[in-house]
């Protein structure tokens, strides 16, 4: 992605164009990155969206966010004392920048220096026990006293306890909705405290009320901002286990607090321990494993793809598009396998996948896999 270099900042015009592109239909982090790499700027990419979507088989005009809508969202952010921070800018969380598919823009509010401290994520059950919440508060307070920021998702139960335990030392809340739509309602007062004394952030638009599908995206931010993630209480079917899986996929350390085998709220944490998570009974268990990582420079994960070069081969032809879509279907297939099977240049395959994505016909999966959807799904 042609993001600003380390220490550089977007101009106001660039930031507005980034927001407009990111808020347009079918443009997610991967698509955004490829569009800006392909066309050199968000402004040029915006002009190309209708043509690209049409090539991908869209049956209707793609909805492009208007400049006026982007300006209104910028103004709402300013009114609430928030800012849009681009990947690569100084205030962007450093570990999150090294994620696969980092959010191009984050809405952030509060003391932004907190995201530059070494961070530990702490998550768990919404219907937590009193013992679990006490453990979360004590862990968060001890980690804060040791110089760590504590990140969580502002949910009921363990998340709220983690934020409460680290309010005095530095806490980070990632939201599933817009910064003006904190959820759940009973944590609105806590949200205001964090916005005043800590940091709140979101990749979702202002005015966006969170839906069920938005919480895994929130969990991804919580996992991506931290060196390690601690699960205090979690049932066997729990969103906290999604966070743990995401953290593991990102190469972050995964910790779990053991619980009674008779308590269903700890079935997931005990399962994590059986699968190799690091056992935690006190903050030193976390600190001792993360401390050696702090002296190492933050580097890109080995499996993080380099931005594709779209100028390395001629544009794909209609027959190239047919060859690619014919080998795809509803089951996920690795992009590398599509390239090998079709014999096309990687830039040609990536261009066609970009067109399909903008047409709403592509679903992206973990591990650089994709599947094909029928038009207008």
Secondary structure as a PSIPRED ss2 file (coil, helix, strand):
# PSIPRED VFORMAT (PSIPRED V4.0)

   1 X C   1.000  0.000  0.000
   2 X C   1.000  0.000  0.000
   3 X C   1.000  0.000  0.000
   4 X C   1.000  0.000  0.000
   5 X C   1.000  0.000  0.000
   6 X C   1.000  0.000  0.000
   7 X C   1.000  0.000  0.000
   8 X C   1.000  0.000  0.000
   9 X C   1.000  0.000  0.000
  10 X C   1.000  0.000  0.000
  11 X C   1.000  0.000  0.000
  12 X H   0.000  1.000  0.000
  13 X H   0.000  1.000  0.000
  14 X H   0.000  1.000  0.000
  15 X H   0.000  1.000  0.000
  16 X H   0.000  1.000  0.000
  17 X H   0.000  1.000  0.000
  18 X H   0.000  1.000  0.000
  19 X H   0.000  1.000  0.000
  20 X H   0.000  1.000  0.000
  21 X H   0.000  1.000  0.000
  22 X H   0.000  1.000  0.000
  23 X C   1.000  0.000  0.000
  24 X C   1.000  0.000  0.000
  25 X C   1.000  0.000  0.000
  26 X C   1.000  0.000  0.000
  27 X C   1.000  0.000  0.000
  28 X C   1.000  0.000  0.000
  29 X H   0.000  1.000  0.000
  30 X H   0.000  1.000  0.000
  31 X H   0.000  1.000  0.000
  32 X H   0.000  1.000  0.000
  33 X H   0.000  1.000  0.000
  34 X H   0.000  1.000  0.000
  35 X H   0.000  1.000  0.000
  36 X H   0.000  1.000  0.000
  37 X H   0.000  1.000  0.000
  38 X H   0.000  1.000  0.000
  39 X H   0.000  1.000  0.000
  40 X C   1.000  0.000  0.000
  41 X C   1.000  0.000  0.000
  42 X H   0.000  1.000  0.000
  43 X H   0.000  1.000  0.000
  44 X H   0.000  1.000  0.000
  45 X H   0.000  1.000  0.000
  46 X H   0.000  1.000  0.000
  47 X H   0.000  1.000  0.000
  48 X H   0.000  1.000  0.000
  49 X H   0.000  1.000  0.000
  50 X H   0.000  1.000  0.000
  51 X H   0.000  1.000  0.000
  52 X H   0.000  1.000  0.000
  53 X H   0.000  1.000  0.000
  54 X H   0.000  1.000  0.000
  55 X H   0.000  1.000  0.000
  56 X C   1.000  0.000  0.000
  57 X C   1.000  0.000  0.000
  58 X C   1.000  0.000  0.000
  59 X C   1.000  0.000  0.000
  60 X C   1.000  0.000  0.000
  61 X C   1.000  0.000  0.000
  62 X C   1.000  0.000  0.000
  63 X C   1.000  0.000  0.000
  64 X C   1.000  0.000  0.000
  65 X C   1.000  0.000  0.000
  66 X C   1.000  0.000  0.000
  67 X H   0.000  1.000  0.000
  68 X H   0.000  1.000  0.000
  69 X H   0.000  1.000  0.000
  70 X H   0.000  1.000  0.000
  71 X H   0.000  1.000  0.000
  72 X H   0.000  1.000  0.000
  73 X H   0.000  1.000  0.000
  74 X H   0.000  1.000  0.000
  75 X H   0.000  1.000  0.000
  76 X H   0.000  1.000  0.000
  77 X H   0.000  1.000  0.000
  78 X H   0.000  1.000  0.000
  79 X H   0.000  1.000  0.000
  80 X C   1.000  0.000  0.000
  81 X C   1.000  0.000  0.000
  82 X C   1.000  0.000  0.000
  83 X E   0.000  0.000  1.000
  84 X E   0.000  0.000  1.000
  85 X E   0.000  0.000  1.000
  86 X E   0.000  0.000  1.000
  87 X C   1.000  0.000  0.000
  88 X C   1.000  0.000  0.000
  89 X C   1.000  0.000  0.000
  90 X C   1.000  0.000  0.000
  91 X C   1.000  0.000  0.000
  92 X C   1.000  0.000  0.000
  93 X C   1.000  0.000  0.000
  94 X H   0.000  1.000  0.000
  95 X H   0.000  1.000  0.000
  96 X H   0.000  1.000  0.000
  97 X H   0.000  1.000  0.000
  98 X C   1.000  0.000  0.000
  99 X C   1.000  0.000  0.000
 100 X C   1.000  0.000  0.000
 101 X C   1.000  0.000  0.000
 102 X C   1.000  0.000  0.000
 103 X C   1.000  0.000  0.000
 104 X C   1.000  0.000  0.000
 105 X E   0.000  0.000  1.000
 106 X E   0.000  0.000  1.000
 107 X E   0.000  0.000  1.000
 108 X E   0.000  0.000  1.000
 109 X E   0.000  0.000  1.000
 110 X E   0.000  0.000  1.000
 111 X C   1.000  0.000  0.000
 112 X H   0.000  1.000  0.000
 113 X H   0.000  1.000  0.000
 114 X H   0.000  1.000  0.000
 115 X H   0.000  1.000  0.000
 116 X H   0.000  1.000  0.000
 117 X C   1.000  0.000  0.000
 118 X C   1.000  0.000  0.000
 119 X E   0.000  0.000  1.000
 120 X E   0.000  0.000  1.000
 121 X E   0.000  0.000  1.000
 122 X E   0.000  0.000  1.000
 123 X E   0.000  0.000  1.000
 124 X C   1.000  0.000  0.000
 125 X C   1.000  0.000  0.000
 126 X C   1.000  0.000  0.000
 127 X C   1.000  0.000  0.000
 128 X C   1.000  0.000  0.000
 129 X C   1.000  0.000  0.000
 130 X H   0.000  1.000  0.000
 131 X H   0.000  1.000  0.000
 132 X H   0.000  1.000  0.000
 133 X H   0.000  1.000  0.000
 134 X H   0.000  1.000  0.000
 135 X H   0.000  1.000  0.000
 136 X H   0.000  1.000  0.000
 137 X H   0.000  1.000  0.000
 138 X H   0.000  1.000  0.000
 139 X H   0.000  1.000  0.000
 140 X H   0.000  1.000  0.000
 141 X H   0.000  1.000  0.000
 142 X H   0.000  1.000  0.000
 143 X H   0.000  1.000  0.000
 144 X H   0.000  1.000  0.000
 145 X H   0.000  1.000  0.000
 146 X C   1.000  0.000  0.000
 147 X C   1.000  0.000  0.000
 148 X C   1.000  0.000  0.000
 149 X E   0.000  0.000  1.000
 150 X E   0.000  0.000  1.000
 151 X E   0.000  0.000  1.000
 152 X E   0.000  0.000  1.000
 153 X C   1.000  0.000  0.000
 154 X C   1.000  0.000  0.000
 155 X C   1.000  0.000  0.000
 156 X C   1.000  0.000  0.000
 157 X C   1.000  0.000  0.000
 158 X H   0.000  1.000  0.000
 159 X H   0.000  1.000  0.000
 160 X H   0.000  1.000  0.000
 161 X H   0.000  1.000  0.000
 162 X H   0.000  1.000  0.000
 163 X H   0.000  1.000  0.000
 164 X H   0.000  1.000  0.000
 165 X H   0.000  1.000  0.000
 166 X H   0.000  1.000  0.000
 167 X C   1.000  0.000  0.000
 168 X C   1.000  0.000  0.000
 169 X C   1.000  0.000  0.000
 170 X C   1.000  0.000  0.000
 171 X E   0.000  0.000  1.000
 172 X E   0.000  0.000  1.000
 173 X E   0.000  0.000  1.000
 174 X E   0.000  0.000  1.000
 175 X C   1.000  0.000  0.000
 176 X C   1.000  0.000  0.000
 177 X C   1.000  0.000  0.000
 178 X C   1.000  0.000  0.000
 179 X C   1.000  0.000  0.000
 180 X C   1.000  0.000  0.000
 181 X C   1.000  0.000  0.000
 182 X C   1.000  0.000  0.000
 183 X C   1.000  0.000  0.000
 184 X C   1.000  0.000  0.000
 185 X H   0.000  1.000  0.000
 186 X H   0.000  1.000  0.000
 187 X H   0.000  1.000  0.000
 188 X H   0.000  1.000  0.000
 189 X H   0.000  1.000  0.000
 190 X H   0.000  1.000  0.000
 191 X H   0.000  1.000  0.000
 192 X H   0.000  1.000  0.000
 193 X H   0.000  1.000  0.000
 194 X H   0.000  1.000  0.000
 195 X H   0.000  1.000  0.000
 196 X H   0.000  1.000  0.000
 197 X H   0.000  1.000  0.000
 198 X C   1.000  0.000  0.000
 199 X E   0.000  0.000  1.000
 200 X E   0.000  0.000  1.000
 201 X E   0.000  0.000  1.000
 202 X E   0.000  0.000  1.000
 203 X C   1.000  0.000  0.000
 204 X C   1.000  0.000  0.000
 205 X C   1.000  0.000  0.000
 206 X C   1.000  0.000  0.000
 207 X C   1.000  0.000  0.000
 208 X C   1.000  0.000  0.000
 209 X C   1.000  0.000  0.000
 210 X C   1.000  0.000  0.000
 211 X C   1.000  0.000  0.000
 212 X H   0.000  1.000  0.000
 213 X H   0.000  1.000  0.000
 214 X H   0.000  1.000  0.000
 215 X H   0.000  1.000  0.000
 216 X H   0.000  1.000  0.000
 217 X H   0.000  1.000  0.000
 218 X H   0.000  1.000  0.000
 219 X H   0.000  1.000  0.000
 220 X H   0.000  1.000  0.000
 221 X H   0.000  1.000  0.000
 222 X H   0.000  1.000  0.000
 223 X H   0.000  1.000  0.000
 224 X H   0.000  1.000  0.000
 225 X C   1.000  0.000  0.000
 226 X C   1.000  0.000  0.000
 227 X C   1.000  0.000  0.000
 228 X E   0.000  0.000  1.000
 229 X E   0.000  0.000  1.000
 230 X E   0.000  0.000  1.000
 231 X E   0.000  0.000  1.000
 232 X C   1.000  0.000  0.000
 233 X C   1.000  0.000  0.000
 234 X C   1.000  0.000  0.000
 235 X C   1.000  0.000  0.000
 236 X C   1.000  0.000  0.000
 237 X C   1.000  0.000  0.000
 238 X C   1.000  0.000  0.000
 239 X H   0.000  1.000  0.000
 240 X H   0.000  1.000  0.000
 241 X H   0.000  1.000  0.000
 242 X H   0.000  1.000  0.000
 243 X H   0.000  1.000  0.000
 244 X H   0.000  1.000  0.000
 245 X H   0.000  1.000  0.000
 246 X H   0.000  1.000  0.000
 247 X H   0.000  1.000  0.000
 248 X H   0.000  1.000  0.000
 249 X H   0.000  1.000  0.000
 250 X C   1.000  0.000  0.000
 251 X C   1.000  0.000  0.000
 252 X C   1.000  0.000  0.000
 253 X E   0.000  0.000  1.000
 254 X E   0.000  0.000  1.000
 255 X E   0.000  0.000  1.000
 256 X E   0.000  0.000  1.000
 257 X C   1.000  0.000  0.000
 258 X C   1.000  0.000  0.000
 259 X C   1.000  0.000  0.000
 260 X C   1.000  0.000  0.000
 261 X C   1.000  0.000  0.000
 262 X C   1.000  0.000  0.000
 263 X C   1.000  0.000  0.000
 264 X H   0.000  1.000  0.000
 265 X H   0.000  1.000  0.000
 266 X H   0.000  1.000  0.000
 267 X H   0.000  1.000  0.000
 268 X H   0.000  1.000  0.000
 269 X H   0.000  1.000  0.000
 270 X H   0.000  1.000  0.000
 271 X H   0.000  1.000  0.000
 272 X H   0.000  1.000  0.000
 273 X H   0.000  1.000  0.000
 274 X H   0.000  1.000  0.000
 275 X C   1.000  0.000  0.000
 276 X C   1.000  0.000  0.000
 277 X C   1.000  0.000  0.000
 278 X E   0.000  0.000  1.000
 279 X E   0.000  0.000  1.000
 280 X C   1.000  0.000  0.000
 281 X C   1.000  0.000  0.000
 282 X C   1.000  0.000  0.000
 283 X H   0.000  1.000  0.000
 284 X H   0.000  1.000  0.000
 285 X H   0.000  1.000  0.000
 286 X H   0.000  1.000  0.000
 287 X H   0.000  1.000  0.000
 288 X H   0.000  1.000  0.000
 289 X H   0.000  1.000  0.000
 290 X H   0.000  1.000  0.000
 291 X H   0.000  1.000  0.000
 292 X H   0.000  1.000  0.000
 293 X H   0.000  1.000  0.000
 294 X C   1.000  0.000  0.000
 295 X C   1.000  0.000  0.000
 296 X C   1.000  0.000  0.000
 297 X C   1.000  0.000  0.000
 298 X C   1.000  0.000  0.000
 299 X C   1.000  0.000  0.000
 300 X C   1.000  0.000  0.000
 301 X C   1.000  0.000  0.000
 302 X C   1.000  0.000  0.000
 303 X C   1.000  0.000  0.000
 304 X C   1.000  0.000  0.000
 305 X C   1.000  0.000  0.000
 306 X C   1.000  0.000  0.000
 307 X C   1.000  0.000  0.000
 308 X C   1.000  0.000  0.000
 309 X C   1.000  0.000  0.000
 310 X C   1.000  0.000  0.000
 311 X C   1.000  0.000  0.000
 312 X C   1.000  0.000  0.000
 313 X C   1.000  0.000  0.000
 314 X C   1.000  0.000  0.000
 315 X C   1.000  0.000  0.000
 316 X C   1.000  0.000  0.000
 317 X C   1.000  0.000  0.000
 318 X H   0.000  1.000  0.000
 319 X H   0.000  1.000  0.000
 320 X H   0.000  1.000  0.000
 321 X H   0.000  1.000  0.000
 322 X H   0.000  1.000  0.000
 323 X H   0.000  1.000  0.000
 324 X H   0.000  1.000  0.000
 325 X H   0.000  1.000  0.000
 326 X H   0.000  1.000  0.000
 327 X C   1.000  0.000  0.000
 328 X C   1.000  0.000  0.000
 329 X C   1.000  0.000  0.000
 330 X C   1.000  0.000  0.000
 331 X C   1.000  0.000  0.000
 332 X C   1.000  0.000  0.000
 333 X E   0.000  0.000  1.000
 334 X E   0.000  0.000  1.000
 335 X H   0.000  1.000  0.000
 336 X H   0.000  1.000  0.000
 337 X H   0.000  1.000  0.000
 338 X H   0.000  1.000  0.000
 339 X H   0.000  1.000  0.000
 340 X H   0.000  1.000  0.000
 341 X H   0.000  1.000  0.000
 342 X H   0.000  1.000  0.000
 343 X C   1.000  0.000  0.000
 344 X C   1.000  0.000  0.000
 345 X C   1.000  0.000  0.000
 346 X H   0.000  1.000  0.000
 347 X H   0.000  1.000  0.000
 348 X H   0.000  1.000  0.000
 349 X H   0.000  1.000  0.000
 350 X H   0.000  1.000  0.000
 351 X H   0.000  1.000  0.000
 352 X H   0.000  1.000  0.000
 353 X H   0.000  1.000  0.000
 354 X H   0.000  1.000  0.000
 355 X H   0.000  1.000  0.000
 356 X H   0.000  1.000  0.000
 357 X H   0.000  1.000  0.000
 358 X H   0.000  1.000  0.000
 359 X C   1.000  0.000  0.000
 360 X C   1.000  0.000  0.000
 361 X C   1.000  0.000  0.000
 362 X E   0.000  0.000  1.000
 363 X E   0.000  0.000  1.000
 364 X E   0.000  0.000  1.000
 365 X E   0.000  0.000  1.000
 366 X C   1.000  0.000  0.000
 367 X C   1.000  0.000  0.000
 368 X C   1.000  0.000  0.000
 369 X E   0.000  0.000  1.000
 370 X E   0.000  0.000  1.000
 371 X E   0.000  0.000  1.000
 372 X E   0.000  0.000  1.000
 373 X C   1.000  0.000  0.000
 374 X C   1.000  0.000  0.000
 375 X C   1.000  0.000  0.000
 376 X C   1.000  0.000  0.000
 377 X C   1.000  0.000  0.000
